[in-house]
Structure formats: structure tokens, C-alpha cells
Amino acid sequence: MTELKQALENVARSRLGGDGVDNLTRLTAGATQEIWRFELLRGGERIPLVLRRAPGGERVSETAVGLETEARLIQAAADAGVPEPPVVHVLTPSDGAGHGFIMGFVEGETLGGRIAKSEALAPARTFLARQCGGILARIHGLDADAFPSLRRSTPAELIERYLAVYRATAWPRPVFELAFRWLADHCPGPREMKLVHGDFRNGNLMIGPEGVRAVLDWEIAHIGDPMEDLGWICTSPWRFGVLDRPVGGFGEREDLWAGYEAAGGAQVRRDEALFWEVFGSMRWGVMCAGMTAAFRGPDPSVERAVIARRTSENEIDLLRLLAA
């Protein structure tokens, strides 16, 4: 922490017009990236900021878009009216803090269980699904050509990619085998490809009484079928125990779709909704299964251990979906 704080002290003075930093604290949130909160000291003020950084500053994931690109995505989304924290500074090699970016601190709730269940957010839950649909329409309206480094994937290619990741775990799971066969048999046809957030869900949204205050975690954004995002937020893990509210544990699919279409999104093909929910549950299951190897790596965080243990939950979810 001493080296990082020294680097941030230099960034504060040379990049942010500040006098230094204080109260640097690593937050427990973040299974793949480091999240640090600190205060910028400037002219007698204490300005709360957040650093999103690669583990150790340098261990860049091969599957993530890269933190520099992630910062650009956040800026582009904000320009399009998506609620986002302001990006204050993107780290450069000369900053000595590794790969990452500094953004403004946004107050709000990110814990999915509280968003789905707390009394304080009960009024927001009456319109949150529709609001999420509108936000996704704006995200899908971003210029995909402005981000040529993002991976392009058809639904069939996504199935093959996650099948390869599953095989690499070297641990047979009959339910996953069944799900992959079902997905191959029900793969939707081609649709106009859009910029896809990739992880838009309860838990990656900053929520207040008025609704969404910020969309977080753009690290697996890509170019693909926009319906992937609409299916992902409906998968069971992101309902946080409120299973009768399919959209994030707080809303209905019909409200999500209506908000999406009203904000300019393409007409939702209802017959594809089940495919993308099955795909989302399979995808999360494979990600959980692969988190065991990440936990055994150089940054064995508690989040990674907990996620790895959730693989069996997804097997149950898949069986429930396939029986529907």
C-alpha cells in the first residue's frame, strides 16, 4: 500500500491539482480488479475518489477489455446519457501505479440483496426494471466502431467459447453438458450486432431512491447480440433470492422490454428470452467453476473463493430453466 499511496500522491500533485491523498483503503468489492477508495486533498477540501486498478497494478486479464478501454467506454456511455461516475484520470506508465483509472465517488447501494429486498428502496423497485431497459437501449446505441479492439461474437461463437472454458476446468458436470447441447439446438439466428455491456445486472448498478445512479464494471464489454444483456439481468443469480421477480429480483421482464423498446432499442424477440436466460445461467456457472483456478493464483481474494463455491447453484438453475 505504501508504494501505491506514494504513486497516488504524485498523481494528485501532477495530474489532479491536489496537495496529496489520504485514507487510502482497499474495498472488498471486485472479484477481478482492485477497488481502492481515497480522498484527494485539494485547497482544504477532501474529495472522495475511487481507483479501479489491475491486480497488483500489472496483472492484466486476457479476457477483459483493458482498464484504459473501460475508462473510454464509461466516458462514451456518460456522453450518451447513461448514468456513470466521472472519469477523473486514466493512469499512464509514468504515474507508477500500474493499469487503472480514477473516477468520482458515487454514493448509493450496490449490494444486490439490499436492492432487491430493502424497504428503503421499495419505491425504486416499482420502476427500476423499465429504467434498466431504457439504459440498455442507450448503451446499445453507442458507436461500436469507436471501439475496434472489442471482441465480436455471434451467439454460436459465445457457446463455443464457454464450452472451451468449461472443458479447461477438467471437471465433468453432466448438467453443463446438457445445457450446452440445448443451447446449440436453440441458438438464435443473426441479429444486428451492437455494443454489449456484458455484465449489466443487479450488483453492478449503483442504486438510490430515484433509481440507477451509475452503471459499473464494463470489463467484459464486447460487440454482439444486444439481447444478451437483456437475458443476463434476468438470470437467477442476480435475483438475490427474490425468484418471482425475474429482472434482478426487483421487476418483471415485460417492464424491462417495454423500457428498452420505448427508448429506441430493437423490438425484443420474446422467443429468444429463454435462450439468453439459459445462456446466462450456463455462463455464470462456467465462470464460477473457473474461479477456483483464479483463487489459487497470485490474488486469492475472499470473493473468488465464494464465487467458486456457487457452481452447484447454477446446475440447479439450469435444470429448472430447461424443465420450463
Phi and psi restraints in degrees (value plus and minus 20) as a CYANA .aco file:
   2 THR   PHI     -81.0   -41.0
   2 THR   PSI     -64.2   -24.2
   3 GLU   PHI     -85.8   -45.8
   3 GLU   PSI     -61.5   -21.5
   4 LEU   PHI     -85.0   -45.0
   4 LEU   PSI     -62.4   -22.4
   5 LYS   PHI     -83.2   -43.2
   5 LYS   PSI     -58.9   -18.9
   6 GLN   PHI     -84.0   -44.0
   6 GLN   PSI     -61.1   -21.1
   7 ALA   PHI     -83.5   -43.5
   7 ALA   PSI     -61.5   -21.5
   8 LEU   PHI     -89.3   -49.3
   8 LEU   PSI     -51.7   -11.7
   9 GLU   PHI     -79.6   -39.6
   9 GLU   PSI     -63.7   -23.7
  10 ASN   PHI     -87.0   -47.0
  10 ASN   PSI     -60.4   -20.4
  11 VAL   PHI     -82.8   -42.8
  11 VAL   PSI     -61.6   -21.6
  12 ALA   PHI     -77.8   -37.8
  12 ALA   PSI     -62.5   -22.5
  13 ARG   PHI     -99.6   -59.6
  13 ARG   PSI     -60.2   -20.2
  14 SER   PHI    -109.7   -69.7
  14 SER   PSI     -45.2    -5.2
  15 ARG   PHI    -134.2   -94.2
  15 ARG   PSI     -51.0   -11.0
  16 LEU   PHI    -132.6   -92.6
  16 LEU   PSI     -16.0    24.0
  17 GLY   PHI      45.3    85.3
  17 GLY   PSI       7.5    47.5
  18 GLY   PHI    -123.7   -83.7
  18 GLY   PSI    -199.8  -159.8
  19 ASP   PHI    -124.5   -84.5
  19 ASP   PSI     -30.6     9.4
  20 GLY   PHI     134.7   174.7
  20 GLY   PSI    -189.6  -149.6
  21 VAL   PHI    -152.7  -112.7
  21 VAL   PSI     140.9   180.9
  22 ASP   PHI    -168.7  -128.7
  22 ASP   PSI     141.3   181.3
  23 ASN   PHI      35.9    75.9
  23 ASN   PSI      25.1    65.1
  24 LEU   PHI     -91.6   -51.6
  24 LEU   PSI     101.4   141.4
  25 THR   PHI    -160.4  -120.4
  25 THR   PSI     111.6   151.6
  26 ARG   PHI    -102.5   -62.5
  26 ARG   PSI     110.4   150.4
  27 LEU   PHI    -108.6   -68.6
  27 LEU   PSI     133.5   173.5
  28 THR   PHI     -97.2   -57.2
  28 THR   PSI     -37.9     2.1
  29 ALA   PHI     -86.7   -46.7
  29 ALA   PSI     127.2   167.2
  30 GLY   PHI      87.0   127.0
  30 GLY   PSI      83.4   123.4
  31 ALA   PHI    -107.8   -67.8
  31 ALA   PSI     -38.5     1.5
  32 THR   PHI    -139.8   -99.8
  32 THR   PSI     -47.7    -7.7
  33 GLN   PHI    -140.2  -100.2
  33 GLN   PSI     139.6   179.6
  34 GLU   PHI    -102.2   -62.2
  34 GLU   PSI     119.5   159.5
  35 ILE   PHI    -143.6  -103.6
  35 ILE   PSI     101.0   141.0
  36 TRP   PHI    -141.8  -101.8
  36 TRP   PSI     118.9   158.9
  37 ARG   PHI    -131.0   -91.0
  37 ARG   PSI     121.7   161.7
  38 PHE   PHI    -175.6  -135.6
  38 PHE   PSI     151.9   191.9
  39 GLU   PHI    -134.4   -94.4
  39 GLU   PSI     110.2   150.2
  40 LEU   PHI    -106.4   -66.4
  40 LEU   PSI     104.1   144.1
  41 LEU   PHI    -111.1   -71.1
  41 LEU   PSI      99.9   139.9
  42 ARG   PHI    -170.8  -130.8
  42 ARG   PSI      93.7   133.7
  43 GLY   PHI      37.5    77.5
  43 GLY   PSI      17.4    57.4
  44 GLY   PHI      66.0   106.0
  44 GLY   PSI     -25.6    14.4
  45 GLU   PHI    -114.0   -74.0
  45 GLU   PSI     137.7   177.7
  46 ARG   PHI    -141.3  -101.3
  46 ARG   PSI      86.3   126.3
  47 ILE   PHI    -122.8   -82.8
  47 ILE   PSI      95.0   135.0
  48 PRO   PHI     -91.7   -51.7
  48 PRO   PSI     111.1   151.1
  49 LEU   PHI    -154.5  -114.5
  49 LEU   PSI     145.4   185.4
  50 VAL   PHI    -149.9  -109.9
  50 VAL   PSI     113.9   153.9
  51 LEU   PHI    -125.2   -85.2
  51 LEU   PSI     104.8   144.8
  52 ARG   PHI    -127.0   -87.0
  52 ARG   PSI      97.8   137.8
  53 ARG   PHI    -156.1  -116.1
  53 ARG   PSI     130.0   170.0
  54 ALA   PHI     -83.5   -43.5
  54 ALA   PSI     127.5   167.5
  55 PRO   PHI     -74.4   -34.4
  55 PRO   PSI     104.6   144.6
  56 GLY   PHI      50.9    90.9
  56 GLY   PSI     -18.6    21.4
  57 GLY   PHI      67.6   107.6
  57 GLY   PSI     -42.7    -2.7
  58 GLU   PHI    -147.8  -107.8
  58 GLU   PSI     -35.7     4.3
  59 ARG   PHI    -101.3   -61.3
  59 ARG   PSI      68.2   108.2
  60 VAL   PHI    -106.6   -66.6
  60 VAL   PSI     109.4   149.4
  61 SER   PHI     -90.2   -50.2
  61 SER   PSI     120.8   160.8
  62 GLU   PHI     -93.3   -53.3
  62 GLU   PSI     -42.2    -2.2
  63 THR   PHI    -115.5   -75.5
  63 THR   PSI     -34.7     5.3
  64 ALA   PHI    -104.7   -64.7
  64 ALA   PSI     140.1   180.1
  65 VAL   PHI     -93.7   -53.7
  65 VAL   PSI     -36.9     3.1
  66 GLY   PHI      80.0   120.0
  66 GLY   PSI     116.9   156.9
  67 LEU   PHI     -87.7   -47.7
  67 LEU   PSI     -49.7    -9.7
  68 GLU   PHI     -85.6   -45.6
  68 GLU   PSI     -62.7   -22.7
  69 THR   PHI     -87.3   -47.3
  69 THR   PSI     -58.1   -18.1
  70 GLU   PHI     -79.7   -39.7
  70 GLU   PSI     -60.9   -20.9
  71 ALA   PHI     -82.8   -42.8
  71 ALA   PSI     -60.5   -20.5
  72 ARG   PHI     -85.1   -45.1
  72 ARG   PSI     -58.6   -18.6
  73 LEU   PHI     -82.8   -42.8
  73 LEU   PSI     -63.1   -23.1
  74 ILE   PHI     -82.2   -42.2
  74 ILE   PSI     -62.2   -22.2
  75 GLN   PHI     -84.8   -44.8
  75 GLN   PSI     -63.3   -23.3
  76 ALA   PHI     -85.2   -45.2
  76 ALA   PSI     -60.3   -20.3
  77 ALA   PHI     -84.0   -44.0
  77 ALA   PSI     -62.0   -22.0
  78 ALA   PHI     -81.2   -41.2
  78 ALA   PSI     -60.4   -20.4
  79 ASP   PHI     -83.4   -43.4
  79 ASP   PSI     -46.6    -6.6
  80 ALA   PHI    -111.0   -71.0
  80 ALA   PSI     -14.8    25.2
  81 GLY   PHI      74.8   114.8
  81 GLY   PSI     -12.3    27.7
  82 VAL   PHI     -99.9   -59.9
  82 VAL   PSI     111.0   151.0
  83 PRO   PHI     -85.0   -45.0
  83 PRO   PSI     101.5   141.5
  84 GLU   PHI    -164.7  -124.7
  84 GLU   PSI     131.3   171.3
  85 PRO   PHI     -91.4   -51.4
  85 PRO   PSI     125.4   165.4
  86 PRO   PHI     -88.2   -48.2
  86 PRO   PSI     116.0   156.0
  87 VAL   PHI    -103.5   -63.5
  87 VAL   PSI      97.7   137.7
  88 VAL   PHI    -108.6   -68.6
  88 VAL   PSI     -60.4   -20.4
  89 HIS   PHI    -182.4  -142.4
  89 HIS   PSI     115.5   155.5
  90 VAL   PHI    -118.7   -78.7
  90 VAL   PSI     104.3   144.3
  91 LEU   PHI     -81.5   -41.5
  91 LEU   PSI     124.1   164.1
  92 THR   PHI    -137.6   -97.6
  92 THR   PSI     142.0   182.0
  93 PRO   PHI     -74.3   -34.3
  93 PRO   PSI     -54.9   -14.9
  94 SER   PHI     -90.7   -50.7
  94 SER   PSI     -35.1     4.9
  95 ASP   PHI     -92.6   -52.6
  95 ASP   PSI     -44.5    -4.5
  96 GLY   PHI      54.2    94.2
  96 GLY   PSI      -2.8    37.2
  97 ALA   PHI    -133.1   -93.1
  97 ALA   PSI     -15.8    24.2
  98 GLY   PHI      67.6   107.6
  98 GLY   PSI    -179.4  -139.4
  99 HIS   PHI    -108.8   -68.8
  99 HIS   PSI     111.3   151.3
 100 GLY   PHI     145.0   185.0
 100 GLY   PSI    -195.1  -155.1
 101 PHE   PHI    -171.0  -131.0
 101 PHE   PSI     136.3   176.3
 102 ILE   PHI    -127.2   -87.2
 102 ILE   PSI     113.5   153.5
 103 MET   PHI    -154.1  -114.1
 103 MET   PSI     143.3   183.3
 104 GLY   PHI     -86.7   -46.7
 104 GLY   PSI     131.1   171.1
 105 PHE   PHI    -104.0   -64.0
 105 PHE   PSI     110.3   150.3
 106 VAL   PHI    -135.1   -95.1
 106 VAL   PSI     104.2   144.2
 107 GLU   PHI     -97.0   -57.0
 107 GLU   PSI     120.8   160.8
 108 GLY   PHI     139.4   179.4
 108 GLY   PSI    -196.5  -156.5
 109 GLU   PHI    -123.7   -83.7
 109 GLU   PSI     110.6   150.6
 110 THR   PHI    -137.6   -97.6
 110 THR   PSI     -33.7     6.3
 111 LEU   PHI     -91.2   -51.2
 111 LEU   PSI      98.6   138.6
 112 GLY   PHI     -79.0   -39.0
 112 GLY   PSI     -59.2   -19.2
 113 GLY   PHI     -82.8   -42.8
 113 GLY   PSI     -60.1   -20.1
 114 ARG   PHI     -89.5   -49.5
 114 ARG   PSI     -59.1   -19.1
 115 ILE   PHI     -82.4   -42.4
 115 ILE   PSI     -57.3   -17.3
 116 ALA   PHI    -100.8   -60.8
 116 ALA   PSI     -41.6    -1.6
 117 LYS   PHI    -147.2  -107.2
 117 LYS   PSI     -41.9    -1.9
 118 SER   PHI     -89.4   -49.4
 118 SER   PSI     124.4   164.4
 119 GLU   PHI     -85.9   -45.9
 119 GLU   PSI     -53.5   -13.5
 120 ALA   PHI     -81.9   -41.9
 120 ALA   PSI     -49.4    -9.4
 121 LEU   PHI    -123.7   -83.7
 121 LEU   PSI     -10.0    30.0
 122 ALA   PHI     -77.1   -37.1
 122 ALA   PSI     -63.8   -23.8
 123 PRO   PHI     -81.6   -41.6
 123 PRO   PSI     -57.9   -17.9
 124 ALA   PHI     -85.2   -45.2
 124 ALA   PSI     -53.2   -13.2
 125 ARG   PHI     -84.8   -44.8
 125 ARG   PSI     -37.2     2.8
 126 THR   PHI     -92.6   -52.6
 126 THR   PSI     -40.3    -0.3
 127 PHE   PHI    -150.3  -110.3
 127 PHE   PSI     -20.1    19.9
 128 LEU   PHI     -84.9   -44.9
 128 LEU   PSI     -59.2   -19.2
 129 ALA   PHI     -82.7   -42.7
 129 ALA   PSI     -64.7   -24.7
 130 ARG   PHI     -84.9   -44.9
 130 ARG   PSI     -60.4   -20.4
 131 GLN   PHI     -82.0   -42.0
 131 GLN   PSI     -61.3   -21.3
 132 CYS   PHI     -81.7   -41.7
 132 CYS   PSI     -58.8   -18.8
 133 GLY   PHI     -80.8   -40.8
 133 GLY   PSI     -62.4   -22.4
 134 GLY   PHI     -84.7   -44.7
 134 GLY   PSI     -59.5   -19.5
 135 ILE   PHI     -85.1   -45.1
 135 ILE   PSI     -62.4   -22.4
 136 LEU   PHI     -82.6   -42.6
 136 LEU   PSI     -56.9   -16.9
 137 ALA   PHI     -81.1   -41.1
 137 ALA   PSI     -59.7   -19.7
 138 ARG   PHI     -88.7   -48.7
 138 ARG   PSI     -58.7   -18.7
 139 ILE   PHI     -82.2   -42.2
 139 ILE   PSI     -64.7   -24.7
 140 HIS   PHI     -90.5   -50.5
 140 HIS   PSI     -34.2     5.8
 141 GLY   PHI    -107.2   -67.2
 141 GLY   PSI     -24.3    15.7
 142 LEU   PHI     -85.3   -45.3
 142 LEU   PSI     133.5   173.5
 143 ASP   PHI     -93.0   -53.0
 143 ASP   PSI      84.0   124.0
 144 ALA   PHI     -84.7   -44.7
 144 ALA   PSI     -50.5   -10.5
 145 ASP   PHI     -88.5   -48.5
 145 ASP   PSI     -36.2     3.8
 146 ALA   PHI     -94.4   -54.4
 146 ALA   PSI     -27.8    12.2
 147 PHE   PHI    -149.0  -109.0
 147 PHE   PSI      48.1    88.1
 148 PRO   PHI     -85.1   -45.1
 148 PRO   PSI     -37.4     2.6
 149 SER   PHI     -99.2   -59.2
 149 SER   PSI     -33.2     6.8
 150 LEU   PHI     -90.5   -50.5
 150 LEU   PSI     120.9   160.9
 151 ARG   PHI     -89.4   -49.4
 151 ARG   PSI     120.3   160.3
 152 ARG   PHI    -124.7   -84.7
 152 ARG   PSI     112.0   152.0
 153 SER   PHI    -163.8  -123.8
 153 SER   PSI     106.7   146.7
 154 THR   PHI    -100.2   -60.2
 154 THR   PSI     144.9   184.9
 155 PRO   PHI     -75.4   -35.4
 155 PRO   PSI     -61.6   -21.6
 156 ALA   PHI     -83.5   -43.5
 156 ALA   PSI     -58.6   -18.6
 157 GLU   PHI     -88.1   -48.1
 157 GLU   PSI     -55.3   -15.3
 158 LEU   PHI     -83.8   -43.8
 158 LEU   PSI     -61.9   -21.9
 159 ILE   PHI     -79.7   -39.7
 159 ILE   PSI     -66.3   -26.3
 160 GLU   PHI     -84.5   -44.5
 160 GLU   PSI     -57.3   -17.3
 161 ARG   PHI     -86.6   -46.6
 161 ARG   PSI     -66.4   -26.4
 162 TYR   PHI     -92.4   -52.4
 162 TYR   PSI     -47.6    -7.6
 163 LEU   PHI     -83.3   -43.3
 163 LEU   PSI     -61.0   -21.0
 164 ALA   PHI     -85.3   -45.3
 164 ALA   PSI     -59.7   -19.7
 165 VAL   PHI     -84.6   -44.6
 165 VAL   PSI     -61.7   -21.7
 166 TYR   PHI     -82.0   -42.0
 166 TYR   PSI     -66.4   -26.4
 167 ARG   PHI     -79.8   -39.8
 167 ARG   PSI     -53.6   -13.6
 168 ALA   PHI     -88.5   -48.5
 168 ALA   PSI     -39.8     0.2
 169 THR   PHI     -91.2   -51.2
 169 THR   PSI     -37.6     2.4
 170 ALA   PHI      36.2    76.2
 170 ALA   PSI      16.3    56.3
 171 TRP   PHI    -156.4  -116.4
 171 TRP   PSI      87.5   127.5
 172 PRO   PHI     -86.5   -46.5
 172 PRO   PSI     115.7   155.7
 173 ARG   PHI    -156.3  -116.3
 173 ARG   PSI      82.6   122.6
 174 PRO   PHI     -75.1   -35.1
 174 PRO   PSI     -56.3   -16.3
 175 VAL   PHI     -84.9   -44.9
 175 VAL   PSI     -60.3   -20.3
 176 PHE   PHI     -83.7   -43.7
 176 PHE   PSI     -60.3   -20.3
 177 GLU   PHI     -79.1   -39.1
 177 GLU   PSI     -65.1   -25.1
 178 LEU   PHI     -82.1   -42.1
 178 LEU   PSI     -63.8   -23.8
 179 ALA   PHI     -83.7   -43.7
 179 ALA   PSI     -61.7   -21.7
 180 PHE   PHI     -83.9   -43.9
 180 PHE   PSI     -58.4   -18.4
 181 ARG   PHI     -85.9   -45.9
 181 ARG   PSI     -61.6   -21.6
 182 TRP   PHI     -82.0   -42.0
 182 TRP   PSI     -64.8   -24.8
 183 LEU   PHI     -81.8   -41.8
 183 LEU   PSI     -62.3   -22.3
 184 ALA   PHI     -82.3   -42.3
 184 ALA   PSI     -56.8   -16.8
 185 ASP   PHI     -94.7   -54.7
 185 ASP   PSI     -44.1    -4.1
 186 HIS   PHI    -135.3   -95.3
 186 HIS   PSI      -2.4    37.6
 187 CYS   PHI     -82.3   -42.3
 187 CYS   PSI     107.9   147.9
 188 PRO   PHI     -92.2   -52.2
 188 PRO   PSI     140.2   180.2
 189 GLY   PHI     -94.0   -54.0
 189 GLY   PSI     158.6   198.6
 190 PRO   PHI     -87.7   -47.7
 190 PRO   PSI     126.1   166.1
 191 ARG   PHI    -157.2  -117.2
 191 ARG   PSI     137.4   177.4
 192 GLU   PHI     -77.8   -37.8
 192 GLU   PSI     107.2   147.2
 193 MET   PHI    -100.8   -60.8
 193 MET   PSI     120.6   160.6
 194 LYS   PHI    -150.9  -110.9
 194 LYS   PSI     149.9   189.9
 195 LEU   PHI     -93.2   -53.2
 195 LEU   PSI     101.4   141.4
 196 VAL   PHI    -129.4   -89.4
 196 VAL   PSI     110.7   150.7
 197 HIS   PHI     -82.3   -42.3
 197 HIS   PSI     -65.3   -25.3
 198 GLY   PHI      73.3   113.3
 198 GLY   PSI     -42.9    -2.9
 199 ASP   PHI    -165.7  -125.7
 199 ASP   PSI      18.8    58.8
 200 PHE   PHI    -101.7   -61.7
 200 PHE   PSI      90.2   130.2
 201 ARG   PHI    -185.3  -145.3
 201 ARG   PSI     146.6   186.6
 202 ASN   PHI     -82.4   -42.4
 202 ASN   PSI     107.5   147.5
 203 GLY   PHI      92.0   132.0
 203 GLY   PSI     -43.7    -3.7
 204 ASN   PHI    -134.6   -94.6
 204 ASN   PSI      -0.2    39.8
 205 LEU   PHI    -142.5  -102.5
 205 LEU   PSI     114.3   154.3
 206 MET   PHI    -110.0   -70.0
 206 MET   PSI     100.4   140.4
 207 ILE   PHI    -138.3   -98.3
 207 ILE   PSI     120.2   160.2
 208 GLY   PHI    -149.9  -109.9
 208 GLY   PSI    -199.0  -159.0
 209 PRO   PHI     -76.8   -36.8
 209 PRO   PSI     -48.5    -8.5
 210 GLU   PHI    -107.8   -67.8
 210 GLU   PSI     -19.8    20.2
 211 GLY   PHI      94.4   134.4
 211 GLY   PSI    -164.7  -124.7
 212 VAL   PHI     -94.2   -54.2
 212 VAL   PSI     104.4   144.4
 213 ARG   PHI    -120.8   -80.8
 213 ARG   PSI     -44.2    -4.2
 214 ALA   PHI    -182.7  -142.7
 214 ALA   PSI     121.6   161.6
 215 VAL   PHI    -120.2   -80.2
 215 VAL   PSI     105.2   145.2
 216 LEU   PHI    -130.9   -90.9
 216 LEU   PSI     150.8   190.8
 217 ASP   PHI      35.9    75.9
 217 ASP   PSI      58.0    98.0
 218 TRP   PHI    -116.4   -76.4
 218 TRP   PSI      -3.2    36.8
 219 GLU   PHI     -89.7   -49.7
 219 GLU   PSI     -36.9     3.1
 220 ILE   PHI    -137.7   -97.7
 220 ILE   PSI      10.2    50.2
 221 ALA   PHI     -81.5   -41.5
 221 ALA   PSI     128.5   168.5
 222 HIS   PHI    -179.6  -139.6
 222 HIS   PSI     160.0   200.0
 223 ILE   PHI    -125.3   -85.3
 223 ILE   PSI     103.9   143.9
 224 GLY   PHI    -191.6  -151.6
 224 GLY   PSI    -178.2  -138.2
 225 ASP   PHI     -93.6   -53.6
 225 ASP   PSI     100.6   140.6
 226 PRO   PHI     -84.4   -44.4
 226 PRO   PSI     -40.4    -0.4
 227 MET   PHI     -85.9   -45.9
 227 MET   PSI     -37.7     2.3
 228 GLU   PHI     -78.0   -38.0
 228 GLU   PSI     -63.7   -23.7
 229 ASP   PHI     -84.2   -44.2
 229 ASP   PSI     -59.3   -19.3
 230 LEU   PHI     -90.5   -50.5
 230 LEU   PSI     -48.0    -8.0
 231 GLY   PHI     -99.4   -59.4
 231 GLY   PSI     -56.4   -16.4
 232 TRP   PHI     -81.4   -41.4
 232 TRP   PSI     -62.8   -22.8
 233 ILE   PHI     -89.2   -49.2
 233 ILE   PSI     -34.9     5.1
 234 CYS   PHI    -115.7   -75.7
 234 CYS   PSI     -26.0    14.0
 235 THR   PHI     -90.1   -50.1
 235 THR   PSI     133.1   173.1
 236 SER   PHI     -77.3   -37.3
 236 SER   PSI     -59.7   -19.7
 237 PRO   PHI     -78.8   -38.8
 237 PRO   PSI     -46.0    -6.0
 238 TRP   PHI    -113.5   -73.5
 238 TRP   PSI      -9.1    30.9
 239 ARG   PHI    -115.1   -75.1
 239 ARG   PSI     -32.4     7.6
 240 PHE   PHI      30.5    70.5
 240 PHE   PSI      27.7    67.7
 241 GLY   PHI      69.6   109.6
 241 GLY   PSI     -34.0     6.0
 242 VAL   PHI    -114.4   -74.4
 242 VAL   PSI      55.0    95.0
 243 LEU   PHI     -89.7   -49.7
 243 LEU   PSI     -42.5    -2.5
 244 ASP   PHI    -102.9   -62.9
 244 ASP   PSI     -18.3    21.7
 245 ARG   PHI    -137.6   -97.6
 245 ARG   PSI      69.6   109.6
 246 PRO   PHI     -83.9   -43.9
 246 PRO   PSI     -47.6    -7.6
 247 VAL   PHI    -107.0   -67.0
 247 VAL   PSI      75.1   115.1
 248 GLY   PHI      43.9    83.9
 248 GLY   PSI      -6.6    33.4
 249 GLY   PHI      58.5    98.5
 249 GLY   PSI      -9.7    30.3
 250 PHE   PHI    -153.7  -113.7
 250 PHE   PSI     -25.5    14.5
 251 GLY   PHI    -176.8  -136.8
 251 GLY   PSI    -196.2  -156.2
 252 GLU   PHI    -127.7   -87.7
 252 GLU   PSI     130.0   170.0
 253 ARG   PHI     -78.3   -38.3
 253 ARG   PSI     -62.3   -22.3
 254 GLU   PHI     -79.6   -39.6
 254 GLU   PSI     -56.8   -16.8
 255 ASP   PHI     -89.6   -49.6
 255 ASP   PSI     -60.2   -20.2
 256 LEU   PHI     -79.4   -39.4
 256 LEU   PSI     -68.9   -28.9
 257 TRP   PHI     -85.2   -45.2
 257 TRP   PSI     -60.3   -20.3
 258 ALA   PHI     -84.2   -44.2
 258 ALA   PSI     -62.6   -22.6
 259 GLY   PHI     -83.3   -43.3
 259 GLY   PSI     -57.7   -17.7
 260 TYR   PHI     -85.2   -45.2
 260 TYR   PSI     -69.6   -29.6
 261 GLU   PHI     -88.5   -48.5
 261 GLU   PSI     -57.3   -17.3
 262 ALA   PHI     -86.1   -46.1
 262 ALA   PSI     -47.9    -7.9
 263 ALA   PHI    -110.7   -70.7
 263 ALA   PSI     -11.4    28.6
 264 GLY   PHI      83.5   123.5
 264 GLY   PSI     -17.6    22.4
 265 GLY   PHI     -91.0   -51.0
 265 GLY   PSI     138.6   178.6
 266 ALA   PHI     -84.0   -44.0
 266 ALA   PSI     136.0   176.0
 267 GLN   PHI     -79.9   -39.9
 267 GLN   PSI     111.7   151.7
 268 VAL   PHI     -97.6   -57.6
 268 VAL   PSI     107.4   147.4
 269 ARG   PHI    -105.6   -65.6
 269 ARG   PSI      83.6   123.6
 270 ARG   PHI     -79.0   -39.0
 270 ARG   PSI     -50.1   -10.1
 271 ASP   PHI     -91.0   -51.0
 271 ASP   PSI     -32.2     7.8
 272 GLU   PHI    -113.4   -73.4
 272 GLU   PSI     -29.8    10.2
 273 ALA   PHI     -80.3   -40.3
 273 ALA   PSI     -63.7   -23.7
 274 LEU   PHI     -84.0   -44.0
 274 LEU   PSI     -60.5   -20.5
 275 PHE   PHI     -75.9   -35.9
 275 PHE   PSI     -67.7   -27.7
 276 TRP   PHI     -94.1   -54.1
 276 TRP   PSI     -45.4    -5.4
 277 GLU   PHI     -92.0   -52.0
 277 GLU   PSI     -61.8   -21.8
 278 VAL   PHI     -82.7   -42.7
 278 VAL   PSI     -64.7   -24.7
 279 PHE   PHI     -79.9   -39.9
 279 PHE   PSI     -62.9   -22.9
 280 GLY   PHI     -83.0   -43.0
 280 GLY   PSI     -61.7   -21.7
 281 SER   PHI     -87.2   -47.2
 281 SER   PSI     -61.4   -21.4
 282 MET   PHI     -82.8   -42.8
 282 MET   PSI     -64.7   -24.7
 283 ARG   PHI     -79.9   -39.9
 283 ARG   PSI     -65.7   -25.7
 284 TRP   PHI     -85.8   -45.8
 284 TRP   PSI     -57.7   -17.7
 285 GLY   PHI     -81.4   -41.4
 285 GLY   PSI     -62.9   -22.9
 286 VAL   PHI     -85.9   -45.9
 286 VAL   PSI     -59.8   -19.8
 287 MET   PHI     -83.6   -43.6
 287 MET   PSI     -60.4   -20.4
 288 CYS   PHI     -83.0   -43.0
 288 CYS   PSI     -65.2   -25.2
 289 ALA   PHI     -81.2   -41.2
 289 ALA   PSI     -55.9   -15.9
 290 GLY   PHI     -98.2   -58.2
 290 GLY   PSI     -33.2     6.8
 291 MET   PHI     -91.8   -51.8
 291 MET   PSI     -36.4     3.6
 292 THR   PHI     -80.4   -40.4
 292 THR   PSI     -65.5   -25.5
 293 ALA   PHI     -84.8   -44.8
 293 ALA   PSI     -57.6   -17.6
 294 ALA   PHI     -85.3   -45.3
 294 ALA   PSI     -58.4   -18.4
 295 PHE   PHI     -84.1   -44.1
 295 PHE   PSI     -53.0   -13.0
 296 ARG   PHI    -101.2   -61.2
 296 ARG   PSI     -19.6    20.4
 297 GLY   PHI    -106.3   -66.3
 297 GLY   PSI    -178.7  -138.7
 298 PRO   PHI     -95.2   -55.2
 298 PRO   PSI     -31.0     9.0
 299 ASP   PHI    -150.2  -110.2
 299 ASP   PSI      53.4    93.4
 300 PRO   PHI     -99.3   -59.3
 300 PRO   PSI      53.3    93.3
 301 SER   PHI     -95.9   -55.9
 301 SER   PSI     138.7   178.7
 302 VAL   PHI     -81.0   -41.0
 302 VAL   PSI     -59.0   -19.0
 303 GLU   PHI     -76.7   -36.7
 303 GLU   PSI     -60.7   -20.7
 304 ARG   PHI     -87.5   -47.5
 304 ARG   PSI     -59.0   -19.0
 305 ALA   PHI     -85.0   -45.0
 305 ALA   PSI     -63.6   -23.6
 306 VAL   PHI     -84.6   -44.6
 306 VAL   PSI     -63.0   -23.0
 307 ILE   PHI     -83.3   -43.3
 307 ILE   PSI     -61.6   -21.6
 308 ALA   PHI     -78.6   -38.6
 308 ALA   PSI     -54.0   -14.0
 309 ARG   PHI     -94.9   -54.9
 309 ARG   PSI     -29.9    10.1
 310 ARG   PHI    -110.4   -70.4
 310 ARG   PSI     -16.3    23.7
 311 THR   PHI     -76.2   -36.2
 311 THR   PSI     -62.7   -22.7
 312 SER   PHI     -84.6   -44.6
 312 SER   PSI     -49.7    -9.7
 313 GLU   PHI     -80.1   -40.1
 313 GLU   PSI     -58.5   -18.5
 314 ASN   PHI     -91.2   -51.2
 314 ASN   PSI     -48.8    -8.8
 315 GLU   PHI     -83.4   -43.4
 315 GLU   PSI     -61.3   -21.3
 316 ILE   PHI     -84.3   -44.3
 316 ILE   PSI     -65.2   -25.2
 317 ASP   PHI     -79.7   -39.7
 317 ASP   PSI     -62.2   -22.2
 318 LEU   PHI     -83.7   -43.7
 318 LEU   PSI     -63.4   -23.4
 319 LEU   PHI     -81.9   -41.9
 319 LEU   PSI     -59.5   -19.5
 320 ARG   PHI     -85.1   -45.1
 320 ARG   PSI     -62.8   -22.8
 321 LEU   PHI     -87.4   -47.4
 321 LEU   PSI     -64.0   -24.0
 322 LEU   PHI     -89.4   -49.4
 322 LEU   PSI     -41.8    -1.8
 323 ALA   PHI    -106.8   -66.8
 323 ALA   PSI     -28.8    11.2
